[in-house]
Amino acid sequence: MPPNKKDEAQGPRQVQFLTVAEVATLMRVSKMTVYRLVHSGELPAVRVGKSFRVPEKAVHTYLEGAYFDVG
C-alpha cells in the first residue's frame, strides 16, 4: 500500500546534498577553498566514506551571510 500525502508530510524532510566539486562550481572557488570552509566549520557538511557532502541549503545560507556593503 503506497504512503498517502499525510504520511509523506510527517516523514523526514528531503535534503539535497552537493559534492565538494559542485559547491566549488556554484561558489566559483576552488575545491580546496570549500575543504577549508568545511574543516573550519564555516560550512556544515557530512562525511560519507572518504568524501564530504554539503547540504545545498547550507551553501545558500553561507552565501547570504557573506554579503557586505562596500563604501
Contacts in CASP RR format, 6 or more apart in sequence:
PFRMAT RR
TARGET T0000
AUTHOR 0000-0000-0000
METHOD contacts of the structure
MODEL  1
MPPNKKDEAQGPRQVQFLTVAEVATLMRVSKMTVYRLVHSGELPAVRVGK
SFRVPEKAVHTYLEGAYFDVG
15 55 0 8 1.000
15 56 0 8 1.000
15 57 0 8 1.000
16 55 0 8 1.000
16 56 0 8 1.000
16 57 0 8 1.000
17 46 0 8 1.000
17 53 0 8 1.000
17 54 0 8 1.000
17 55 0 8 1.000
17 56 0 8 1.000
18 26 0 8 1.000
18 53 0 8 1.000
18 54 0 8 1.000
18 55 0 8 1.000
18 56 0 8 1.000
18 59 0 8 1.000
19 51 0 8 1.000
19 52 0 8 1.000
19 53 0 8 1.000
19 54 0 8 1.000
20 31 0 8 1.000
20 34 0 8 1.000
20 35 0 8 1.000
20 38 0 8 1.000
20 51 0 8 1.000
20 52 0 8 1.000
20 54 0 8 1.000
21 31 0 8 1.000
23 34 0 8 1.000
23 43 0 8 1.000
23 54 0 8 1.000
23 59 0 8 1.000
24 30 0 8 1.000
24 31 0 8 1.000
24 33 0 8 1.000
24 34 0 8 1.000
26 59 0 8 1.000
27 33 0 8 1.000
27 34 0 8 1.000
27 59 0 8 1.000
27 63 0 8 1.000
34 43 0 8 1.000
34 54 0 8 1.000
35 52 0 8 1.000
37 43 0 8 1.000
37 62 0 8 1.000
38 44 0 8 1.000
38 45 0 8 1.000
38 52 0 8 1.000
38 54 0 8 1.000
42 62 0 8 1.000
43 54 0 8 1.000
43 58 0 8 1.000
43 59 0 8 1.000
43 62 0 8 1.000
44 54 0 8 1.000
44 55 0 8 1.000
44 58 0 8 1.000
45 52 0 8 1.000
45 53 0 8 1.000
45 54 0 8 1.000
45 55 0 8 1.000
45 58 0 8 1.000
46 52 0 8 1.000
46 53 0 8 1.000
46 55 0 8 1.000
47 53 0 8 1.000
END
